[in-house]
Each structure stands twice: as structure tokens, then as C-alpha cells.
Amino acid sequence: MFVAGELGAGKTTFVRGACRALGVEVAVTSPTFAIGHRYRADPRLVVAHLDLYRLSSLDDEAPGLLADYHGAGMITFVEWPELAGAALGRPRMRVEIRHVGDDRRVIEVRE
């Protein structure tokens, strides 16, 4: 799932809530400096959380950088997905989060 929105829109907060709903019981933190985190949701499901904000593109990165964060038995949330180009393929879902004033947001979900 691609999660897009401006800086501070609430992307990580959205992912944190989704992780809780999927059964992740540990603290879900922003992977901005680590690129990605993986969380066990149950014995058969891993939830991955990528944050590509600090990358200019994947062209200058190791080819397998994202390999451990997507695949069978895994749900992957990608913040700043536009920086991945075609490397992650087409998402099954895309979430767009926008500020609409004060502490209010509009969340649009598309397939």
C-alpha cells in the first residue's frame, strides 16, 4: 500500500493505526533513517513499513535495498512511494492524506 502526503500529513500515524489493526503489538516508529522496519503481526503475517523520504531515487542505491520488505506473507506500507519509481510495481491500494486546516485531514483510499 502506498501512503502519500506532504511532510507532517500523518502518514506514519496512519501506518501505526493500520499495524495495530493488523495485530502488531510492539511500538511502530518512523523508519525515516533506517528506510524500513518489519513487524510480526501473527505467525503467518509480517507488516513492513518503508519510508523513502531521505532517498533522492533508488537509482543510486543497492539493487536489493527493498527486497526484504515486500513479498509473500507480507503487507507493505510505503511512505514517499514516488521515490521508488517502478521498483515496487503497482500498489494494490494507495492512500493520500491531505491537511485541511488545524488538526484535520482528508484521507482518500484508492485501488
N, C-alpha and C positions, 0 to 999 in steps of 0.2 A: 504494500500500500504506500503510495507516495503521499507525503504530507507537506503541502506548500503554504507559504505565507511569509509576510515580512518579518524582519527581526523583531522579536518580542510579541508576536501574534498569539503564541500559546501552543506551538507545535509540540514541544516536549511535554507540556501539561496534558495535551490530547493523548499522546502516546502513553504517558503514565497511566491515565484512566483506562485506556484500551488494554494495557498489560494487566491491570488489576482485574478487569472483566474477564480476561482470558485465564486467570488463575495464578499470575505471578505474585509471589508473596514477599519478595525482597524489595529493597528500595530501588526504584527506577530513576536513574540520573542521566543527565545530558551527556552524550558521548562526543561532544564537540572536539575535544582534544585527542580522544582515543579513536575516533572515526566510528567505532561501533561497540555495542555491548550485546551479549546474548544472555537470555534469561530462561530458565526452565519453568514452564507453565504447568506441566504434568509429565509423567514418564514418557509420553509419546510426542510432546509438543515443545518446541523451542521458539521463543519470540526474540527476534533480532531487532535492534534499533540502531540505525545508521544516521549520522549527522555529517553531511558532506560540506558544511559551511566553509571550513578553512581550506578546502581544495579549490584551485582555480579550474581544474578539469582532471579527468582520470588519465589523460594522455601522458602525464609526467610521473605517474605512479606505477608501482609494480603490477603486472597483469593480474595477479591473483589476489589483489588487495581486498576485494569484496567477496571472494569465494566462500568464506566461512559464514557468511551472513544471509545466504539465500539457498533454497533447495527444498527437497522433500522433507516433510515433517516440521517445516518452519514457516512461521508468519513473520514477514519482514516489513518494518516501517522505515521509510527513508525520508529524512528531512533534507531540504535543498536538493530534490531529485534532479533538477535541471542540470546540475553539475556532473551527473553520471553519464549524460549523453545516452547512447543506446546500450551501454554496458549492462544495464539491469533489465532490458527488454521493456515490454509494455506492462504497466501495472494492472492488476485486476480491479483495483479501486484507487481513486485519487480524492484526497481531502484538501480543500482550500479553506484557509482560515484568514479572515479579514477583521481588522479593527473597525468598529462603527461608532466609536466615541466612548469616553470614560473607560470602564472595565467591561464593555460589551463587545461581543464578537459575533460574526456570522460564520457559520460552518457549512460549507457546501460539499456534499459527497456525491461523486460520480463513478460510474463503472467505466 
